[in-house]
Amino acid sequence: MPLPPDKLTRIIVNTDAKNEADDQYCVVQALLSPSFELHGIIPAHFGTRRTTRSMEESREEVDLLLDLMGLAGKVTVANGAAEALPDETTARPSPGAELIIREAMKDDARPLHIAFLGPLTDMAAALLMEPRIAERNVRVVWIGGGRWPVGGSEFNLSNDIHAANVVFKSKVELWQIPMTIYQMISVSYAELYEKVYPQGKLGAYLVDQLVDFNTRFHQGPIEYRSLGDTPSLSVIMNPSGGTWRHEAAPEFSPLMNYVHTGRNRPVKVYDTIDVRFILEDMFAKIARFHRGEQETAVFT
């Protein structure tokens, strides 16, 4: 049964979808969450380590997922920036940043949640392009940053340190899910083959692409993967499903260490996530979707 509008959560998903093999699960789960009013998906870049067209590859992956789900043409997809910010004062304008601004500036009593599964480039660009959105009812949920309180090398942060500094220094509401949390959302191959693979073309693709990625890029034997982007949805769907603390927002050194200046507003830093909730929700929604029983998000 469709939920009334005041019970729907406004959300945008920003995803470096072709970077690894876990964004795909998070994107699918967002599309299959009927409590979401999904304003769009923003394909994001993931640096230049493996390709010079990372944002375009993310867009192709998003389009593929929508096609597999029969949702092509029904969901707004707005490309993000093709590369990182050159510094902390220069925006990278993009359709994705414009989507963020447009939705943030709407008069709506419900918070706008923006889940970032990769770098913060498009949020920083939006803030630089339209600083007023920092005062709006916006919640940025970021999968990224190293171990507190020292920090250090972390992939999502590494792809745009300037953007992270723009967002952390701003006044926008920020929920951070650092590496120590997202690495613990692990599933085994056996679990995926039992619960996801049998669920039609979508399920088979999700598992096959994960195993293929591990085979090509993981060093040594492996039969698991962390679905590390899914906590971004967990804290939006189930705000009490975890523990957190508020810390003065740090800044980031070129080596990705936290710099605790004490000058910035508090941010919400998660220490634990209800792993059972978010993984079982995903497994159930994919299975129900294959049977034709699962409603989708509301697309605008």
Protein Blocks (a to p, Z undefined) as FASTA:
>chain_A
ZZdfklpccddddddfklmmmlmmmmmmmmmmmkbccfbdcdddebjklbcblmmmmmmm
mmmmmmmnopghkaccddddfbdcfbfkbccddfklmmmmmmmmpccfbdcddddfbdfk
lmmmmmmmmmmlmmmccddddeeddddfkbpadfklmmomklmmmmmmmmbdcddddfkl
mmmmccdfklmmmmmmmnojklmmmmmmmmmmmmmmmgcjddbdcdfklmmmmmmmmmmn
ccddddddddddfkopacdehlaccddddfbdcfklmmmmmmmmmmmmmnopaccdddZZ
